[in-house]
Each structure stands twice: as C-alpha cells, then as structure tokens.
Amino acid sequence: MLLLLMAVLVPSVCVLWFMNQAVQNERLAVRQKLLEAYRGHLALLQERLENHLSQTSTNLDNLSDTLSPAALFAKEVQDGVADSVICFDAAGNVTYPAPVSLERDAPRLTEPALAAQWSEAQSLEGSAPAAAAEGYARLARETTNNSLAGRALQAQVRVLLDFGQPDAAMAVLGETLAEPRFAATTDAQGRLLLPNTEFMALELGAAKQSTWVPALRERLREQLLNYDSLPMPASQRRFLMHELQRLYQIVFPTLKAEDLAARYRTATTLAAGTSPNRAASPALSPAPLSGVWQFASHSGRVLLLLDADTLPARMASWVPGQTLPADVHLALIPPGKQADKSLLSTPTGGSTPGWRLALSFKDQRFPEAAVNTRIASYVWIGTLVLISAAVFVLLLVRMLRRQLALTHLVANVTHELKTPLSSMRLLVETLLNSPQLNEQTAREYLQLIATENLRLSRLIDNFLTFSRIERNKYTFRFNPVPAVKLIEAAAASVRERFSVAGCHFDVQAPAELPPVVADSDAIVTALVNLLDNAYKYSGDEKQITLSAQAQNGSVRFAVKDNGVGLSPRDAKRIFKRFYQVDQKMSRTGGGCGLGLSIVKFIIAAHDGEIGVESRQGQGTTFTVTLPASNQVQRTNN
C-alpha cells in the first residue's frame, strides 16, 4: 500500500508543481503582452501632454496681447484652464491682481473755493443734513474734475441715506453717479466710487427692507463680474464679492480664484521681501504657496495657479483619451509619489519635471481574467490527471481489499473445512483399524462423526449463502408464517446439539404470536446462526434462551446467552464480514466471521431490524424485529 501511494503521490505532486509553474509563466507572458500593447499608447499620451502644455503657453501669450489682464484672468478661470491666474506686464510687474501700491490714487482738493465748500458741507452733516446734501450736489456741479465730482456725489448719497431719503439717494445713484464719466472715478484709497456707494446703499436698504434692493443688488453683481470694461481693483472686487455672498448668498464663479491669487501674492511678497515680479519658466512646478502648482507662459506674462488636489485630474483632461482602450485608466502621479497599482508609467516630459504618466486597469481583476482562459486548460488537464490517479488508486485499493478478503476467506474456508474432515478421517481410521468393534465405542465415534458432519454442513451453507449474497443471487420467498413455527424450527435445528451436559436451552414463545411475512428458511437460518454464536461464545455452563413476543405491530425475537459478552467497540463491528471478536475462541468453536453478516443481510431484506445488547463477562442478547403480517404487504423477489 505504501509503494502504491508513493507511485501515485509523487506523479501527482509533480503535476501540481508543473501546473503552478505553467500558471505563473502564463501570467508573466500575458502581463508582458499587455505592457507591449499599452507602451505605445503611453508614449502617444506623453507627446500629446507636451503639445497641450506648449499650445496652452502660446495661447496665454496671445491672449495677453488681446485681452486686458482682468479679462484674461476671468476667461481662464471660467473656462476651467486654471484655478487662478496672475498677469504681468512686459517689465515683470503684476498687472492683475495688482498690488495696492500700484492702484491709482484719487485727485485731492487743491482749489480753495472747492475745499471751502467741501468743509462747509461736512460741517452741516450733523445739524442740517439737507443743506449738507445740497452743498455736495452743488460742488459736484461746479467742479470739472470727474473724480472730485464723483466723490461729492458719493458723499451726497451717504447723507441722503442717513437723512432718511432713500428715494433721493437712489435717484443720484441711478442717474447722476451712473453716468459714463464716473465709471472710473475713485475714492482716496483708489477704489471705484460707484460700486462702493451702491454697496453702502444696499447695506442700509437691506436693513430697512427697501423695494429697490433687488435691482441694485443685481446691478452691483453685474459690475463685479464685469472684468472686461470696469477697471475695478482686485482687492475692492474681492471685498465686495465676499460681502454680497455673506449678505445675500450670491455665488461668484471667480471669487475662489481671486482669493487664491491674493494668497499667492501675499506669499510671494513675504518670500521675496518685495512685490512679486516676472513669472517662472514655462514648466509645471510647485508654487511658493502650499498645495498649489504653477505654470507660466513662454513669455512669462501669464502664470497659471493650479490646486494640487485637482491637478492630476485636470492634467488627465488635458490629454485626449480617444486612443486609450476602454479597460485602462490614465493617472498623473505627482513628484514623490509612487504608482503602486499601475501597469505602466513613464515621465511626462520636460514641461512637467518629476511627474509621471501612469496607466492602470479600471478593474484590477482584468489581468487575471485575461489569463483565466489559458489557465483553465491547464487546470482541466491537471484536474483530469489527478482524478484519473485518484480513481486508479481507489480501484487498486478496492482490488487489494477484495484480494485480501478473498485470501482471508480461502484461508478460513481451508481451515474450517479441513478441521471437521480431519476429525472424521481420524475417527473412521480408528474404527477401521480396530480389530474388534465395541458397539458403544462405535456409536460414540459415529456420533462424533455426525456432529462434525453437521458442523461441516453449516460451514458449507454459510459459504454458499455468502457467495450468493456477493453475487446478488440470493432470492427470498415471502409468505405469511406463524412466528411460533419459526421459533420451533430454529429450536429443533439445535436442540440435539444443545442437549449436552452443562448446557441449558430454554424456548419462550406464546402461542398467540401474530404471523410474519418472511422466507421461513432464511429466518430460521438467521436464528440458528445466532444460537450457534451464543453456544460458541458461552462457557462450560451455558444458559441460552430463544424467545419471541409481540411488540407494537411487530414480532421481536431474542437470543440471550451468559457468555463472554462484548465491548462497546466490538458491538459496533460484529456485523461486518470476517470480523471475529476472539480469534482463539473462533478457532476452538469453528467459524470464519460470516454468520452475523449473513444474519444482518437476511433481516435487512425482510425490512427488519437487528440489535445487540451486551456487557463484557455478563452475556449478550441479540434481538431481531420483523413486522407482523398485517403491517406489510411483501412480494417474492
């Protein structure tokens, strides 16, 4: 058996090893093919990214020649090209969002008469607001300087609002101050007058819930979003946007960009100690502001600011993806990060130093799916080989077990047949060699010969029965039979043999037992085998009882002895073929371990049950339960 297992196990292990190697090689081969297929796509994407960045830089320079810095800022932000924009002039100074120091200062009052009128109007604001408003209006009419006139009108609107005349104030805002000549007028801090005055009116009107608030609010919103023709300082625009957003939840698409530009301007000023000047070279690089990247045009006049969190996705959108297969995903990996799950990666190019283009599968199981078809053939072949080997081993084991069983059977048959034959031959030779035959001695010898002949007949019957069972040739003839007759027939078969000194045989069977549907010869054979077993495994003083009783629609037969008994382990195995509890006793009493297996087969064919109750040293009771004839309908088979 060990050699057989080794002969099968070693080839099976080799097959499994070769299968594992084949699967690994197939995975490597498929991955290599995928790398070769996608490497060309990646090179094309790299080229397109470089072209896009170069074209973007050129477009920025062209736009800086045709658009104002503020308009260019709004266009690039609203088109999604960048998160914010810094514009420079030819000298490298910031033009938008311009530092405060570059914003225009408003003209001052230099004429004595105008200065006197301004002072007089200011002094009347507390005591005579109407006279103060009229003074500011007269000053605006008389001066020829638009900035001074605008400042006077702003003061008039403020006084009218404080004096409780919002309609008069709105008339000045909507008619006089809204004239084109006041569009670029600024206050002393360089801020446009009209938007600030409108916001001042909005604050007071909102508090009083005035009806003209919505129209004025919408007009101010349009002015804040007018980057083309309204030269509003960036700081003023950002302040007013925040205030309108706070008061009215108005969303400005450029406010976030304005804030980012302001933070960048502050960071670069603090870093350099001066105002920021010309932008960096046309390459994607980290900005001085944390979490921000920057990219400059060729001329350095336009600087794009890009949020680091959205930059990879934005860069991926710069590369047309029509050439990518549907099963892969393009990713841009920033400097310092690893493309852990990518199939293939390569540097993006000179304009984006440190960045890498990476291709990865949308479904990480895709490579496995690609090789599964090829691997399936290896698995099926290996499985068939292993199954064939397993079936071969099982057949060999079964054949060996049958051979061992046959060998055991032949040895038992030889011994069991030889023993009674040898005894009879010895007795016959003794009688033949006796010069004078004593009648009593002759009778004793003949009785012994008859006993051995009966033993031989039982053995042969058991062997023949076992042979028919093995070949499925055993047939039964079922007929209603009185249970009492079965008891009597079994008792008659053993009574003569049991009528010896030291053996007490008792039969207990009430006459009113119901009949059973059975093959009477088979049931008698089963009971006789149980009685023989009780006789063989009992000591010198034998107490054997054969009984039957009706029980719940069945007839229960019992064979009880006072023999050596059985252990729990033996009680579970005694119905197996060739199993013998005590080899020494079986050799002394005869038998080869077939009797109880034959009994079990017969009882099972009758839809009955057989059981055993035993304790070592206290005897054994075998029970056979058969359905009564009124409980079953059987046919001969």
C-alpha positions as CSV (number, residue, x, y, z in Angstrom):
1,M,0.0,0.0,0.0
2,L,2.9,2.4,0.8
3,L,4.5,1.7,-2.5
4,L,1.2,2.2,-4.3
5,L,0.6,5.5,-2.6
6,M,4.2,6.7,-3.4
7,A,3.7,5.6,-7.0
8,V,0.6,7.8,-7.3
9,L,1.5,10.6,-4.9
10,V,4.9,11.5,-6.4
11,P,3.5,12.0,-10.0
12,S,0.5,13.9,-8.6
13,V,2.8,16.3,-6.7
14,C,4.9,16.8,-9.9
15,V,1.8,17.5,-11.9
16,L,0.7,20.1,-9.4
17,W,4.2,21.7,-9.4
18,F,4.2,21.9,-13.2
19,M,0.7,23.3,-13.2
20,N,1.8,26.1,-10.8
21,Q,4.8,26.9,-12.9
22,A,2.7,27.0,-16.1
23,V,0.2,29.3,-14.4
24,Q,3.0,31.7,-13.2
25,N,4.6,31.7,-16.7
26,E,1.3,32.4,-18.3
27,R,0.6,35.3,-16.0
28,L,4.1,36.8,-16.8
29,A,3.6,36.3,-20.5
30,V,0.1,38.0,-20.5
31,R,1.5,40.9,-18.5
32,Q,4.4,41.3,-20.9
33,K,2.0,41.3,-23.8
34,L,-0.2,43.9,-22.1
35,L,2.9,46.1,-21.4
36,E,3.9,45.9,-25.1
37,A,0.4,46.8,-26.2
38,Y,0.0,49.8,-23.9
39,R,3.5,51.2,-24.1
40,G,2.7,52.8,-27.5
41,H,-0.4,54.4,-26.0
42,L,1.5,55.8,-23.2
43,A,4.2,57.4,-25.5
44,L,1.4,59.0,-27.6
45,L,-0.2,60.4,-24.4
46,Q,3.1,61.8,-23.3
47,E,3.6,63.5,-26.6
48,R,0.0,64.9,-26.5
49,L,0.5,66.2,-23.0
50,E,3.7,68.1,-24.0
51,N,1.9,69.5,-27.1
52,H,-1.0,70.6,-25.0
53,L,1.2,72.4,-22.5
54,S,3.2,74.1,-25.3
55,Q,-0.1,75.2,-27.0
56,T,-1.5,76.4,-23.7
57,S,1.6,78.5,-23.1
58,T,1.3,80.0,-26.6
59,N,-2.4,80.7,-26.2
60,L,-1.8,82.5,-22.9
61,D,0.8,84.8,-24.6
62,N,-1.7,85.5,-27.5
63,L,-4.5,86.3,-25.0
64,S,-2.3,88.6,-23.0
65,D,-1.8,90.7,-26.2
66,T,-5.5,90.9,-27.0
67,L,-7.3,91.0,-23.6
68,S,-6.9,93.1,-20.5
69,P,-5.3,91.4,-17.6
70,A,-8.6,91.3,-15.7
71,A,-10.5,89.9,-18.7
72,L,-7.7,87.3,-19.2
73,F,-8.0,86.3,-15.5
74,A,-11.8,85.8,-15.8
75,K,-11.7,83.9,-19.0
76,E,-9.0,81.4,-18.0
77,V,-10.8,80.8,-14.6
78,Q,-14.3,80.5,-16.0
79,D,-13.0,78.2,-18.9
80,G,-11.5,75.9,-16.3
81,V,-8.0,76.3,-17.6
82,A,-6.6,77.1,-14.1
83,D,-7.8,77.7,-10.5
84,S,-6.4,81.2,-10.6
85,V,-4.2,83.5,-12.8
86,I,-1.5,86.0,-12.2
87,C,-0.9,88.5,-15.0
88,F,2.4,90.5,-15.6
89,D,3.4,93.3,-17.8
90,A,6.5,93.4,-20.1
91,A,8.6,94.7,-17.2
92,G,7.6,91.8,-15.0
93,N,5.2,93.8,-12.7
94,V,1.9,92.2,-11.6
95,T,-1.0,93.8,-13.5
96,Y,-3.8,91.6,-12.1
97,P,-4.5,91.2,-9.3
98,A,-2.4,94.4,-8.9
99,P,-0.8,95.2,-5.5
100,V,-2.3,98.1,-3.6
101,S,0.8,100.2,-4.2
102,L,0.1,100.1,-7.9
103,E,-3.5,101.1,-7.7
104,R,-4.3,104.6,-8.7
105,D,-4.5,107.4,-6.1
106,A,-7.6,109.7,-6.3
107,P,-7.0,113.5,-7.0
108,R,-7.1,115.8,-4.0
109,L,-8.9,119.1,-3.4
110,T,-6.4,121.8,-4.3
111,E,-8.8,124.8,-5.2
112,P,-9.5,126.9,-2.1
113,A,-13.1,127.6,-3.1
114,L,-13.9,123.9,-3.6
115,A,-12.1,123.0,-0.4
116,A,-14.2,125.6,1.4
117,Q,-17.5,124.2,0.0
118,W,-16.4,120.7,1.0
119,S,-15.6,121.7,4.5
120,E,-18.9,123.6,4.8
121,A,-20.9,120.6,3.6
122,Q,-19.1,118.3,6.1
123,S,-19.9,120.7,9.0
124,L,-23.6,120.6,8.1
125,E,-24.0,116.8,8.1
126,G,-24.8,116.6,11.8
127,S,-27.0,119.7,12.1
128,A,-28.5,120.3,8.6
129,P,-28.2,117.1,6.5
130,A,-30.4,118.5,3.8
131,A,-28.2,121.6,3.4
132,A,-25.1,119.3,3.5
133,A,-26.6,117.1,0.7
134,E,-27.3,120.2,-1.4
135,G,-23.8,121.5,-0.7
136,Y,-22.2,118.2,-2.0
137,A,-24.5,118.4,-5.1
138,R,-23.5,122.0,-5.9
139,L,-19.9,121.0,-5.5
140,A,-20.3,118.1,-8.0
141,R,-21.9,120.5,-10.5
142,E,-19.3,123.2,-10.2
143,T,-16.1,121.1,-10.4
144,T,-14.7,120.0,-13.7
145,N,-12.8,117.1,-12.2
146,N,-14.8,113.9,-12.6
147,S,-13.1,112.2,-9.6
148,L,-13.9,115.1,-7.3
149,A,-17.4,115.3,-8.6
150,G,-17.9,111.6,-8.1
151,R,-16.6,111.8,-4.5
152,A,-19.1,114.7,-3.9
153,L,-21.9,112.7,-5.3
154,Q,-20.9,109.7,-3.1
155,A,-21.0,112.0,-0.1
156,Q,-24.4,113.3,-1.1
157,V,-25.8,109.7,-1.4
158,R,-24.4,108.9,2.0
159,V,-26.0,112.0,3.6
160,L,-29.4,111.4,1.9
161,L,-29.4,107.8,3.1
162,D,-28.6,108.9,6.7
163,F,-31.2,111.7,6.5
164,G,-33.9,109.1,5.6
165,Q,-34.4,110.0,1.9
166,P,-33.5,106.7,0.1
167,D,-35.5,107.7,-3.0
168,A,-33.4,110.8,-3.5
169,A,-30.3,108.8,-2.9
170,M,-31.3,106.2,-5.4
171,A,-32.0,108.9,-7.9
172,V,-28.4,110.1,-7.6
173,L,-27.1,106.6,-7.8
174,G,-29.2,105.6,-10.8
175,E,-29.0,108.8,-12.8
176,T,-26.1,111.2,-12.0
177,L,-23.5,108.9,-10.5
178,A,-24.2,106.2,-13.1
179,E,-23.2,108.5,-15.9
180,P,-20.3,107.0,-18.0
181,R,-17.9,109.8,-16.9
182,F,-18.0,108.5,-13.4
183,A,-17.3,104.9,-14.3
184,A,-13.6,105.1,-13.5
185,T,-13.7,107.6,-10.6
186,T,-12.0,106.5,-7.4
187,D,-12.0,107.5,-3.8
188,A,-9.0,108.5,-1.7
189,Q,-7.9,104.8,-1.4
190,G,-8.1,104.3,-5.2
191,R,-11.3,102.3,-5.1
192,L,-14.1,102.8,-7.6
193,L,-16.7,105.1,-6.2
194,L,-19.9,103.7,-7.8
195,P,-19.6,100.1,-6.6
196,N,-18.7,101.2,-3.0
197,T,-21.6,103.7,-3.0
198,E,-24.0,101.1,-4.2
199,F,-22.9,98.6,-1.6
200,M,-23.4,101.3,1.1
201,A,-26.9,101.9,-0.1
202,L,-27.5,98.1,-0.2
203,E,-26.4,97.8,3.5
204,L,-28.9,100.5,4.6
205,G,-31.6,99.3,2.2
206,A,-31.4,95.7,3.4
207,A,-31.8,96.8,6.9
208,K,-34.9,98.8,6.0
209,Q,-36.1,96.1,3.5
210,S,-36.5,98.7,0.8
211,T,-38.1,97.6,-2.5
212,W,-35.2,98.9,-4.7
213,V,-32.7,96.5,-3.0
214,P,-33.0,93.6,-5.5
215,A,-32.5,95.7,-8.6
216,L,-29.5,97.5,-7.0
217,R,-28.1,94.2,-5.8
218,E,-28.3,92.7,-9.3
219,R,-26.6,95.8,-10.8
220,L,-23.7,95.6,-8.4
221,R,-23.3,91.8,-9.1
222,E,-23.0,92.5,-12.8
223,Q,-20.4,95.2,-12.1
224,L,-18.3,92.8,-10.0
225,L,-18.4,90.2,-12.8
226,N,-17.5,92.8,-15.4
227,Y,-13.8,92.1,-15.9
228,D,-13.8,93.5,-19.5
229,S,-14.6,97.2,-19.2
230,L,-14.8,98.0,-15.5
231,P,-11.2,98.7,-14.2
232,M,-12.0,97.7,-10.6
233,P,-9.1,97.0,-8.2
234,A,-8.9,93.3,-7.3
235,S,-8.9,94.0,-3.5
236,Q,-12.2,96.0,-3.9
237,R,-13.7,93.4,-6.1
238,R,-12.8,90.6,-3.7
239,F,-14.1,92.5,-0.7
240,L,-17.5,93.3,-2.3
241,M,-17.9,89.8,-3.5
242,H,-17.4,88.4,0.0
243,E,-19.8,90.9,1.4
244,L,-22.6,90.2,-1.1
245,Q,-22.0,86.5,-0.6
246,R,-22.3,86.9,3.2
247,L,-25.4,89.1,3.0
248,Y,-27.3,87.6,0.0
249,Q,-25.6,84.2,-0.6
250,I,-24.7,85.2,-4.1
251,V,-22.3,82.8,-5.8
252,F,-19.4,84.3,-7.7
253,P,-17.6,81.9,-10.0
254,T,-14.3,83.8,-9.8
255,L,-14.2,84.5,-6.0
256,K,-12.2,81.4,-5.2
257,A,-9.7,82.3,-7.9
258,E,-9.5,85.9,-6.5
259,D,-8.8,84.6,-3.0
260,L,-6.1,82.1,-4.3
261,A,-4.4,84.9,-6.3
262,A,-4.4,87.2,-3.2
263,R,-2.9,84.4,-1.1
264,Y,-0.3,83.7,-3.8
265,R,0.6,87.4,-4.0
266,T,1.0,87.7,-0.2
267,A,3.1,84.5,-0.1
268,T,5.4,85.6,-2.8
269,T,5.7,89.1,-1.4
270,L,6.7,87.7,2.0
271,A,9.1,85.2,0.5
272,A,10.9,87.8,-1.7
273,G,10.5,90.8,0.6
274,T,9.2,92.8,-2.4
275,S,6.2,92.7,-4.8
276,P,6.2,89.6,-7.0
277,N,7.7,90.1,-10.4
278,R,8.0,88.1,-13.6
279,A,6.6,84.5,-13.6
280,A,8.7,81.3,-13.5
281,S,9.9,79.5,-16.6
282,P,7.3,77.6,-18.7
283,A,7.3,74.4,-16.6
284,L,4.9,72.9,-14.1
285,S,6.5,73.5,-10.7
286,P,5.4,73.9,-7.0
287,A,4.3,77.4,-6.2
288,P,5.6,79.2,-3.1
289,L,2.0,78.7,-1.7
290,S,1.5,75.3,-0.1
291,G,-0.8,73.0,-2.0
292,V,-0.5,75.0,-5.2
293,W,1.3,74.4,-8.5
294,Q,2.2,77.0,-11.1
295,F,2.7,77.0,-14.9
296,A,3.9,80.0,-16.9
297,S,3.5,81.0,-20.5
298,H,6.6,81.2,-22.8
299,S,6.9,85.0,-22.3
300,G,6.3,84.8,-18.5
301,R,3.5,87.3,-18.7
302,V,0.8,84.9,-17.5
303,L,1.1,82.5,-14.6
304,L,-1.5,79.7,-14.0
305,L,-2.1,78.6,-10.4
306,L,-3.4,75.0,-10.1
307,D,-4.7,73.3,-6.9
308,A,-2.6,70.3,-6.1
309,D,-5.7,68.2,-5.1
310,T,-7.4,68.6,-8.5
311,L,-4.2,68.9,-10.6
312,P,-3.9,65.2,-11.6
313,A,-7.5,65.0,-12.8
314,R,-7.0,68.3,-14.6
315,M,-3.9,67.1,-16.3
316,A,-5.6,63.9,-17.4
317,S,-8.3,66.1,-19.0
318,W,-5.5,67.9,-21.0
319,V,-4.7,64.6,-22.8
320,P,-7.3,63.4,-25.3
321,G,-8.2,59.9,-24.3
322,Q,-9.7,58.6,-27.5
323,T,-6.7,56.4,-28.1
324,L,-6.9,54.7,-24.7
325,P,-8.6,51.2,-24.5
326,A,-11.8,51.2,-22.5
327,D,-10.3,48.9,-19.8
328,V,-7.5,51.2,-18.7
329,H,-7.4,54.4,-16.7
330,L,-4.9,57.3,-17.1
331,A,-3.4,58.9,-13.9
332,L,-0.9,61.7,-13.4
333,I,1.4,60.9,-10.5
334,P,3.0,64.0,-8.7
335,P,6.6,64.0,-7.7
336,G,7.4,62.0,-4.7
337,K,4.5,59.6,-5.0
338,Q,4.6,56.0,-6.3
339,A,2.3,54.5,-8.8
340,D,1.7,51.3,-6.8
341,K,-1.0,49.7,-8.7
342,S,-0.2,51.0,-12.2
343,L,0.5,48.7,-15.1
344,L,3.0,51.0,-16.7
345,S,4.4,54.5,-16.0
346,T,6.7,57.0,-17.7
347,P,8.0,60.5,-17.1
348,T,5.6,63.1,-18.6
349,G,8.3,65.3,-20.2
350,G,10.4,68.5,-19.8
351,S,7.4,70.8,-19.1
352,T,6.4,68.8,-16.1
353,P,9.5,67.6,-14.3
354,G,9.1,64.9,-11.7
355,W,5.6,64.0,-12.9
356,R,4.7,60.6,-14.3
357,L,2.0,59.3,-16.7
358,A,0.6,56.0,-15.3
359,L,-1.8,53.5,-16.8
360,S,-3.8,51.2,-14.6
361,F,-6.6,48.9,-15.1
362,K,-10.1,50.1,-14.2
363,D,-10.8,46.6,-12.9
364,Q,-7.8,45.2,-11.1
365,R,-9.1,41.7,-11.9
366,F,-8.7,42.3,-15.6
367,P,-5.2,40.7,-15.9
368,E,-6.5,37.6,-14.1
369,A,-9.5,37.4,-16.4
370,A,-7.1,37.7,-19.4
371,V,-5.2,34.6,-18.3
372,N,-8.0,32.6,-16.9
373,T,-8.9,31.2,-20.3
374,R,-5.4,29.9,-20.9
375,I,-5.0,28.8,-17.3
376,A,-8.4,26.9,-17.4
377,S,-6.9,24.4,-19.9
378,Y,-4.0,23.7,-17.6
379,V,-6.3,23.4,-14.6
380,W,-8.6,21.0,-16.5
381,I,-5.8,18.8,-17.7
382,G,-4.2,18.7,-14.2
383,T,-7.6,18.0,-12.7
384,L,-8.3,15.2,-15.1
385,V,-4.8,13.7,-14.3
386,L,-5.4,13.9,-10.6
387,I,-8.9,12.5,-10.8
388,S,-7.6,9.7,-13.0
389,A,-4.9,9.0,-10.5
390,A,-7.3,9.1,-7.6
391,V,-9.7,6.7,-9.4
392,F,-6.8,4.4,-10.3
393,V,-5.8,4.4,-6.6
394,L,-9.3,3.7,-5.4
395,L,-9.7,0.8,-7.9
396,L,-6.3,-0.7,-6.9
397,V,-7.2,-0.3,-3.2
398,R,-10.6,-1.9,-3.8
399,M,-9.0,-4.7,-5.7
400,L,-6.4,-5.2,-3.0
401,R,-9.1,-5.3,-0.3
402,R,-11.1,-7.8,-2.3
403,Q,-7.9,-9.8,-2.8
404,L,-7.1,-9.7,0.9
405,A,-10.7,-10.6,1.7
406,L,-10.6,-13.5,-0.8
407,T,-7.3,-14.6,0.7
408,H,-8.7,-14.4,4.2
409,L,-11.8,-16.3,3.0
410,V,-9.8,-19.0,1.3
411,A,-7.6,-19.4,4.4
412,N,-10.7,-19.6,6.6
413,V,-12.5,-22.0,4.3
414,T,-9.5,-24.2,4.1
415,H,-9.1,-24.3,7.8
416,E,-12.7,-24.7,8.7
417,L,-13.3,-27.4,6.1
418,K,-10.1,-29.2,6.9
419,T,-10.8,-29.3,10.7
420,P,-14.1,-31.4,10.5
421,L,-12.8,-33.5,7.6
422,S,-9.6,-34.3,9.6
423,S,-11.6,-35.3,12.7
424,M,-14.0,-37.5,10.6
425,R,-11.0,-39.1,8.8
426,L,-9.3,-39.8,12.2
427,L,-12.4,-41.3,13.7
428,V,-13.1,-43.5,10.6
429,E,-9.4,-44.7,10.5
430,T,-9.7,-45.6,14.2
431,L,-12.8,-47.6,13.6
432,L,-11.3,-49.4,10.6
433,N,-8.0,-50.2,12.4
434,S,-9.7,-51.6,15.5
435,P,-9.5,-55.4,15.4
436,Q,-12.7,-55.7,17.4
437,L,-15.5,-53.1,17.3
438,N,-17.1,-52.3,20.6
439,E,-20.7,-51.3,19.9
440,Q,-20.7,-48.5,22.5
441,T,-17.4,-47.1,21.2
442,A,-18.6,-47.4,17.6
443,R,-21.7,-45.4,18.5
444,E,-19.7,-42.7,20.2
445,Y,-17.4,-42.4,17.2
446,L,-20.3,-42.4,14.8
447,Q,-22.0,-39.7,16.9
448,L,-18.8,-37.6,16.8
449,I,-18.6,-38.1,13.0
450,A,-22.3,-37.0,12.7
451,T,-21.5,-33.9,14.8
452,E,-18.5,-33.0,12.6
453,N,-20.6,-33.6,9.5
454,L,-23.3,-31.3,10.8
455,R,-20.6,-28.7,11.5
456,L,-19.2,-29.1,8.0
457,S,-22.7,-28.7,6.6
458,R,-23.3,-25.5,8.4
459,L,-20.0,-24.1,7.3
460,I,-20.7,-25.0,3.7
461,D,-24.2,-23.5,3.9
462,N,-22.7,-20.2,5.2
463,F,-20.1,-20.2,2.5
464,L,-22.7,-20.8,-0.2
465,T,-25.0,-18.1,1.3
466,F,-22.2,-15.6,1.4
467,S,-21.3,-16.4,-2.2
468,R,-24.9,-15.9,-3.3
469,I,-25.0,-12.6,-1.4
470,E,-21.8,-11.4,-3.0
471,R,-23.1,-12.2,-6.5
472,N,-26.5,-10.8,-5.7
473,K,-28.1,-14.1,-6.4
474,Y,-29.7,-14.7,-3.1
475,T,-33.5,-14.9,-3.5
476,F,-36.3,-14.9,-0.9
477,R,-39.8,-16.4,-1.0
478,F,-42.0,-14.3,1.2
479,N,-45.1,-15.9,2.7
480,P,-47.2,-15.4,5.9
481,V,-45.5,-17.6,8.5
482,P,-46.6,-18.1,12.1
483,A,-43.8,-16.7,14.3
484,V,-44.2,-19.8,16.6
485,K,-43.3,-22.1,13.8
486,L,-40.1,-20.1,13.1
487,I,-39.1,-20.5,16.8
488,E,-39.9,-24.2,16.8
489,A,-37.9,-24.8,13.6
490,A,-34.9,-23.0,14.9
491,A,-35.0,-24.7,18.3
492,A,-35.4,-28.2,16.6
493,S,-32.3,-27.5,14.5
494,V,-30.1,-27.0,17.5
495,R,-31.9,-29.0,20.3
496,E,-29.9,-32.2,19.8
497,R,-26.6,-30.4,19.8
498,F,-27.6,-28.3,22.8
499,S,-28.7,-31.4,24.7
500,V,-25.3,-31.9,26.4
501,A,-24.2,-31.7,29.9
502,G,-23.7,-28.1,31.1
503,C,-26.0,-26.6,28.5
504,H,-29.4,-25.3,29.5
505,F,-31.5,-24.3,26.5
506,D,-34.9,-22.6,27.0
507,V,-37.5,-21.6,24.5
508,Q,-40.2,-19.0,25.3
509,A,-42.8,-18.3,22.7
510,P,-46.5,-17.6,23.5
511,A,-48.9,-19.4,21.1
512,E,-50.8,-16.2,20.3
513,L,-47.9,-14.5,18.4
514,P,-49.0,-12.9,15.1
515,P,-47.7,-14.3,11.9
516,V,-44.9,-12.5,9.9
517,V,-44.3,-12.3,6.1
518,A,-41.0,-13.9,5.7
519,D,-38.9,-16.5,3.9
520,S,-39.1,-19.2,6.7
521,D,-35.9,-21.0,5.7
522,A,-33.9,-17.7,5.7
523,I,-35.3,-16.5,9.1
524,V,-34.6,-20.0,10.6
525,T,-31.1,-19.8,9.2
526,A,-30.6,-16.4,10.8
527,L,-31.9,-17.6,14.2
528,V,-29.8,-20.7,14.1
529,N,-26.7,-18.6,13.4
530,L,-27.5,-16.5,16.4
531,L,-28.0,-19.7,18.5
532,D,-24.7,-21.1,17.3
533,N,-23.0,-17.9,18.1
534,A,-24.4,-18.0,21.6
535,Y,-23.3,-21.6,22.1
536,K,-19.8,-20.9,20.8
537,Y,-19.1,-17.9,23.0
538,S,-20.6,-19.3,26.2
539,G,-18.5,-21.1,28.8
540,D,-18.9,-24.6,30.3
541,E,-22.2,-23.7,32.0
542,K,-24.3,-22.4,29.1
543,Q,-27.6,-20.6,29.7
544,I,-29.2,-19.9,26.2
545,T,-32.7,-18.6,25.7
546,L,-34.7,-18.3,22.5
547,S,-37.8,-16.1,22.9
548,A,-40.3,-14.1,20.9
549,Q,-43.0,-11.6,21.8
550,A,-45.4,-9.2,20.0
551,Q,-44.5,-5.6,20.3
552,N,-46.1,-2.5,18.6
553,G,-47.2,-4.3,15.4
554,S,-44.0,-6.3,15.2
555,V,-42.6,-9.6,16.4
556,R,-39.4,-9.4,18.4
557,F,-37.2,-12.5,18.5
558,A,-34.3,-12.6,21.1
559,V,-31.4,-14.9,21.6
560,K,-29.8,-14.5,25.0
561,D,-26.7,-16.2,26.5
562,N,-24.5,-15.9,29.5
563,G,-21.2,-15.8,27.5
564,V,-18.2,-13.6,27.5
565,G,-20.0,-10.6,26.3
566,L,-18.9,-7.8,24.0
567,S,-17.1,-4.5,24.4
568,P,-18.8,-1.3,23.0
569,R,-16.2,-1.3,20.2
570,D,-16.8,-4.9,19.3
571,A,-20.6,-4.4,19.5
572,K,-20.4,-1.8,16.6
573,R,-18.3,-4.1,14.4
574,I,-19.5,-7.7,14.8
575,F,-21.9,-7.5,11.8
576,K,-19.0,-6.8,9.4
577,R,-17.9,-9.7,7.2
578,F,-15.0,-11.8,8.5
579,Y,-14.9,-9.9,11.8
580,Q,-14.2,-12.1,14.8
581,V,-14.1,-10.9,18.4
582,D,-11.9,-13.6,19.8
583,Q,-9.7,-15.4,17.3
584,K,-8.8,-18.1,19.8
585,M,-12.4,-18.9,20.7
586,S,-13.4,-18.8,17.0
587,R,-10.7,-21.3,16.2
588,T,-11.9,-23.5,19.0
589,G,-15.6,-23.3,18.2
590,G,-15.3,-23.0,14.5
591,G,-16.4,-20.3,12.1
592,C,-14.9,-17.6,10.0
593,G,-16.8,-14.4,10.8
594,L,-19.6,-14.7,8.3
595,G,-22.6,-15.8,10.4
596,L,-23.6,-12.4,11.8
597,S,-23.1,-10.6,8.5
598,I,-25.4,-13.2,6.9
599,V,-28.0,-12.6,9.6
600,K,-27.9,-8.8,9.1
601,F,-28.3,-9.3,5.3
602,I,-31.4,-11.6,5.8
603,I,-33.0,-9.3,8.4
604,A,-32.5,-6.2,6.2
605,A,-34.1,-8.0,3.3
606,H,-37.2,-8.5,5.5
607,D,-37.4,-4.8,6.4
608,G,-36.5,-5.8,9.9
609,E,-34.0,-4.6,12.4
610,I,-31.3,-6.4,14.3
611,G,-29.6,-5.2,17.5
612,V,-27.3,-6.3,20.2
613,E,-27.1,-5.6,23.9
614,S,-24.1,-6.8,25.8
615,R,-21.7,-6.3,28.7
616,Q,-18.3,-8.0,29.0
617,G,-18.5,-11.1,31.3
618,Q,-22.3,-10.8,31.6
619,G,-23.6,-12.3,28.4
620,T,-25.1,-11.0,25.2
621,T,-28.7,-10.6,23.8
622,F,-29.3,-10.4,20.1
623,T,-32.8,-9.1,19.0
624,V,-34.5,-9.4,15.6
625,T,-37.6,-7.4,15.0
626,L,-39.9,-8.3,12.0
627,P,-43.1,-6.5,11.0
628,A,-46.3,-8.5,11.6
629,S,-48.1,-9.8,8.5
630,N,-51.0,-7.3,9.0
631,Q,-48.5,-4.4,8.8
632,V,-46.7,-5.2,5.5
633,Q,-47.5,-6.4,2.0
634,R,-44.5,-8.2,0.5
635,T,-43.9,-9.8,-2.9
636,N,-41.4,-12.6,-3.7
637,N,-38.2,-11.4,-5.2
